[in-house]
Amino acid sequence: MTDSLDYDFLVDDALHTVMVRAIKLVEQEGLPGEHHFYITFRTDHPRARVGDDLKAKYPEEITVVMQHQFWDLVVDDHGFQIGLSFNQVPQLLYVPFAAVTAFVDPSVKFGLQFRPQTGTDEEPETGALVASESDAPAQVQETDGETPDADSDNIVALDTFRKK
């Protein structure tokens, strides 16, 4: 036991719980209404699983969007698996909660920032979370009528949502 309470850690832990519960609700019920998430995470976290091409392009950090085009969302005690399309190439990612540095739901102007954490937690049992690219939908449809630029990475700067 230390001589003082680490309130920064306690607050960060409580905020992580908000994010985890939100993602678990989406796993169970889908995204309600106009809700969508921008999730920034460390690609260099030891338990983060991203494709080699994404890791090469974003060796430290990436922001992904959970909105219209995602599949195979599975949440465990340590993180979540999600299928996303990058330039129309489906990829299955594993994002440890400890790797997340920001969680934003711009539909309700809600955002959280987290202190970076190390990968010292136990390895998650990811056997049930491993899927092949053939598990991804054959065709992903845009539902908002917008067509992303083929050269665009669909990466969003979170500075837009930060209070000044």
Secondary structure, DSSP 8 states (H G I E B T S, - for coil): --SS--HHHHHHHHHHHHHHHHHHHHHHH---TT--EEEEEETTSTT-B--HHHHHHSSSEEEEEESSSEEEEEE-SSEEEEEEEETTEEEEEEEEGGGEEEEEEGGGTEEEE-----S-S-----GGG---GGGS-S----SSS----TT------GGGGS--
